[in-house]
Amino acid sequence: MVQAYILIQTEVGKASTVAETIAKIPGVLQAEDVTGPYDVIVRAQADTVDELGRMVVARVQQVDGITRTLTCPVVHL
C-alpha cells in the first residue's frame, strides 16, 4: 500500500468545494481545506505508485477549481 499527501492550490474561494469533492474519490483518506501556500491537503492511498499516479491525474486534477497539485509520497526510512 502506498500513501501520499497531495498539496493543492485552488482558485480563490474554491477550497471548501474542492475538499468536499475530493473527499468522495475512492482512495482518499482525508481532504481538508487549510491556510497557507496550499489551499487543500489530501491524504490518499493506493495499491501501487502507478495507481496513485493515475488517481491524481485522472480523478484529483480533474476537479473544477484546482490550479496546481504537488504529490508527496509517504516514505518509511
C-alpha contacts under 8 A as a table, 3 or more apart, distances in Angstrom:
res1	aa1	res2	aa2	distance
1	M	45	Q	6.79
1	M	46	A	5.82
1	M	47	D	4.50
1	M	48	T	6.29
2	V	45	Q	5.47
2	V	46	A	5.40
2	V	47	D	5.89
2	V	48	T	5.81
2	V	49	V	6.28
2	V	52	L	7.45
2	V	73	P	7.40
2	V	74	V	7.35
3	Q	43	R	7.09
3	Q	44	A	5.59
3	Q	45	Q	4.20
3	Q	46	A	6.57
3	Q	73	P	5.95
3	Q	74	V	5.54
4	A	43	R	5.76
4	A	44	A	5.50
4	A	45	Q	6.39
4	A	71	T	6.57
4	A	72	C	5.32
4	A	73	P	3.94
4	A	74	V	5.07
5	Y	41	I	6.73
5	Y	42	V	5.47
5	Y	43	R	4.57
5	Y	44	A	6.44
5	Y	71	T	5.92
5	Y	72	C	5.10
5	Y	73	P	6.29
5	Y	74	V	7.21
6	I	41	I	5.77
6	I	42	V	4.96
6	I	43	R	6.36
6	I	44	A	7.53
6	I	69	T	6.57
6	I	70	L	5.61
6	I	71	T	4.40
6	I	72	C	6.10
7	L	38	Y	6.13
7	L	39	D	7.71
7	L	40	V	6.19
7	L	41	I	4.82
7	L	42	V	6.55
7	L	69	T	5.58
7	L	70	L	5.02
7	L	71	T	6.32
7	L	72	C	7.80
8	I	38	Y	5.54
8	I	39	D	5.89
8	I	40	V	5.06
8	I	41	I	6.15
8	I	42	V	7.91
8	I	66	I	6.94
8	I	67	T	7.65
8	I	68	R	5.79
8	I	69	T	4.53
8	I	70	L	6.51
9	Q	37	P	7.59
9	Q	38	Y	4.97
9	Q	39	D	5.12
9	Q	40	V	6.67
9	Q	66	I	6.07
9	Q	67	T	5.62
9	Q	68	R	5.11
9	Q	69	T	6.39
10	T	13	G	7.90
10	T	14	K	6.07
10	T	15	A	5.94
10	T	18	V	7.70
10	T	38	Y	7.89
10	T	39	D	6.18
10	T	40	V	7.75
10	T	65	G	5.45
10	T	66	I	4.35
10	T	67	T	5.11
10	T	68	R	6.97
11	E	14	K	5.59
11	E	15	A	7.46
11	E	65	G	5.31
11	E	66	I	6.31
11	E	67	T	6.38
12	V	15	A	7.47
13	G	16	S	7.57
14	K	17	T	5.45
14	K	18	V	6.04
14	K	65	G	5.90
15	A	18	V	5.13
15	A	19	A	6.09
15	A	33	D	5.76
15	A	39	D	5.70
15	A	40	V	6.17
15	A	65	G	7.89
16	S	19	A	5.20
16	S	20	E	6.24
16	S	33	D	5.85
17	T	20	E	5.17
17	T	21	T	6.17
18	V	21	T	5.18
18	V	22	I	6.08
18	V	40	V	7.64
18	V	63	V	6.81
18	V	64	D	7.21
18	V	65	G	6.66
18	V	66	I	7.27
19	A	22	I	5.23
19	A	23	A	6.03
19	A	31	A	5.31
19	A	32	E	5.78
19	A	33	D	5.99
19	A	40	V	6.23
19	A	42	V	7.96
20	E	23	A	5.26
20	E	24	K	7.02
20	E	31	A	7.26
21	T	24	K	5.68
21	T	25	I	7.37
21	T	63	V	7.36
22	I	25	I	5.39
22	I	28	V	7.22
22	I	31	A	6.62
22	I	60	V	6.49
22	I	63	V	7.43
23	A	28	V	5.96
23	A	29	L	7.35
23	A	30	Q	6.18
23	A	31	A	5.30
24	K	28	V	7.26
25	I	28	V	5.75
25	I	59	R	7.39
25	I	60	V	7.88
27	G	44	A	5.53
27	G	45	Q	5.24
27	G	46	A	6.13
28	V	31	A	7.26
28	V	42	V	7.08
28	V	43	R	6.08
28	V	44	A	4.22
28	V	45	Q	6.41
29	L	42	V	7.52
29	L	43	R	5.45
29	L	44	A	5.22
29	L	45	Q	7.08
30	Q	42	V	5.58
30	Q	43	R	5.20
30	Q	44	A	7.02
31	A	40	V	6.84
31	A	41	I	5.83
31	A	42	V	4.30
31	A	43	R	6.53
32	E	40	V	5.51
32	E	41	I	5.48
32	E	42	V	6.44
33	D	39	D	5.60
33	D	40	V	4.23
33	D	41	I	6.46
34	V	38	Y	7.07
34	V	39	D	5.25
34	V	40	V	5.56
34	V	41	I	7.00
35	T	38	Y	6.74
35	T	39	D	5.94
36	G	39	D	6.80
38	Y	41	I	7.29
44	A	52	L	7.91
45	Q	52	L	6.73
46	A	49	V	7.15
46	A	51	E	5.90
46	A	52	L	5.24
47	D	51	E	6.56
47	D	52	L	7.55
48	T	51	E	5.20
48	T	52	L	6.30
49	V	52	L	5.00
49	V	53	G	6.16
50	D	53	G	5.04
50	D	54	R	6.23
51	E	54	R	5.03
51	E	55	M	6.16
52	L	55	M	5.08
52	L	56	V	6.33
53	G	56	V	5.20
53	G	57	V	6.19
54	R	57	V	5.20
54	R	58	A	5.55
54	R	59	R	7.62
55	M	58	A	5.39
55	M	59	R	5.25
55	M	60	V	6.47
56	V	59	R	5.68
56	V	60	V	4.76
56	V	61	Q	5.96
57	V	60	V	6.22
57	V	61	Q	5.36
57	V	62	Q	7.30
58	A	61	Q	6.57
58	A	62	Q	6.46
59	R	62	Q	5.47
59	R	63	V	7.00
60	V	63	V	5.70
61	Q	66	I	6.70
61	Q	68	R	7.93
61	Q	69	T	7.30
62	Q	66	I	7.77
63	V	66	I	6.26
66	I	69	T	7.68
